[in-house]
Amino acid sequence: MFQEIKKAQKYRKRFIESVKKFGTPQYVLVVDELKERINIINQIKKYYPNIDIYYTYKANCRPFICKLLHESDIHASVSSIFELKLALKLKAKKIIYNGPGKTREELNLAILNSDKVIINVDSFEELKEIIKISKIKNKKVSIGLRVCIKTNHDVKSNYDVKWSRFGIRREEISYILSIIKKEKNISFEGFHFHIGIKNRSPSLYKKSLKEIGKIIRALNDEEKKKIKFINIGGGFGVEGYFPRSNRNGFVAEMINKFYAFKYNYPMYKTVPIEIFIKAVIDSFKKDILSIKNIDNPKMILEPGRWFVSPCVHLLTKVIYKKGEHYAILDSSITMCSALLYEYHPISNLSNISYEMKKCNLLGSSLFHIDILGKNYYGNRLKINDILCITSMGAYMENVSWQFCKPLPKIIALSNGTMKKIKKEEDFNYRFGRDIF
Ligand SMILES: Cc1ncc(COP(=O)(O)O)c(C=O)c1O
C-alpha cells in the first residue's frame, strides 16, 4: 500500500496545481503512466509477434484514453452501440464486438462496418440474427465464437452461474460450425474466451487454452485452417487495491477482513504482465500452435482494467469536519462505486505522511452508505485539505451513478501540461432528457 502513497507523493505538486486550476472533485489521468503501460505491454510481442491487443472500452471509455491507445496500435474491444460508434468515430483500425445481448440495431451497425469489425458470437440465436442481417445487407461478416469454458468454476457455486451464461457450450460448437459452413456471408475466424476479472496469475488462461486446444483438435482440417485467431479476453489483474469482499462468500470475506486488520490492507499482488503473458504464450505454443494443420493463428488480448486502473486518481477536498472522526468530502461514493467492494488507499496531499490515521471519510450525497474510506495516510485532516484516492482508472468514473452531486470533471496531466478532457456534469446533462 505504501506504493500507492508514494505514487500520490510523486505527483503531489502537480495534483495540487491541477486542483488550484480546475477545482475538486476531479479525476486526474497521468498520461505518462498510461504511455508507460502501453510500452510495457507492447514488449510482449517479442515472445510471439503475432499478437493483437484490443483495449476494452468499458473499463474506461473516455475518448482521450481510447485515442491515445489507438495511436499506439492498440485496437478497440466494444460492447455497446455507444462504444461501437465511439470506436468508429475515433477511427479504430480494428474493432471487436463482444456481449451476450447484442441488439438488432447494434448488429446492424457492426455488420455495416464489417470491414473492420469482428463479432464474437455469444449464442446460436445471435448467430441466426447475424446471418439474417448479413443477407439483407449483403455483407460478409467475420466472426469468432465465444466459448463457455469450464476450467476453474465449481458448477455448484454462484460464481459459475455468473460466468457460465457467457458464450457457447462446447457441445454446441460442431453443430454451429456446420451451420456456418453453409453460409457464404459468414466467415468463422476463431475462438474467444474471457474467464473473469482481476486474475492474478496465468493459470486459468493456461487451462482454458488447453480446453480450446481440445476443441480445435476435434475439428476437421478444413475448419482448423480457417482459424485466424484465438482471443484470450482480458481480466488481467492489477495492483493498487485490496478487495473488501470476496466472490467466494462468507469465510473468504472473514479472511479478507482479518488480513485488512492485521496487515493493514496489503495491496493485491499480481504476476507482472510480461511474465504473465509470456506464460500464456508458452501454453499457446504448446496447446494451439502444435496442432497439426493449424495455420499460425494470432493471439488476441483484450485488457481493460490493466491499462487504466493505475493511471487515474480521484482528487477531493474536505469541506466540513464533525469532530475528529468524521470528515465530509466534496465527492461521493456515487462517483466511484467500486469503493464499496475495493479498498483504495487515500493520501492527504495537503499534509502527507506514511502514518495511517482513522477518520470516516464521508461523501456529500444523502446516501447512508456514502463512505469513501475509514482511514487515510497523512497528518491531521483540516478543512480544505486535498485527498487523493489512487488507482481509480477502471470501472469507476464510467460506472458512476447520477445522484445528488454533479459528476466530476477529468483532467489529463502530461509533460507539465494540464488539460480538461471531460467537463463536470451540468444541469443540462442531468435534466436534458426529461420532458418537462
Ligand atoms: C469479453 C471481455 N473482454 C475483456 C474484458 C476486460 O476485462 P478487464 O477490464 O478485467 O481486463 C471484459 C470485461 O469484463 C470482457 O467482458
The ligand as a Gaussian input file, in Angstrom:
#p B3LYP/6-31G(d) Opt

LIG

0 1
 C      -15.339000     -10.074000     -23.145000
 C      -14.495000      -9.204000     -22.295000
 N      -13.241000      -8.936000     -22.690000
 C      -12.426000      -8.149000     -21.937000
 C      -12.858000      -7.608000     -20.741000
 C      -11.910000      -6.754000     -19.963000
 O      -11.699000      -7.201000     -18.689000
 P      -10.671000      -6.423000     -17.741000
 O      -11.071000      -4.982000     -17.738000
 O      -10.846000      -7.059000     -16.423000
 O       -9.322000      -6.614000     -18.348000
 C      -14.155000      -7.879000     -20.290000
 C      -14.614000      -7.348000     -19.003000
 O      -15.357000      -7.905000     -18.260000
 C      -14.997000      -8.695000     -21.096000
 O      -16.256000      -8.976000     -20.704000

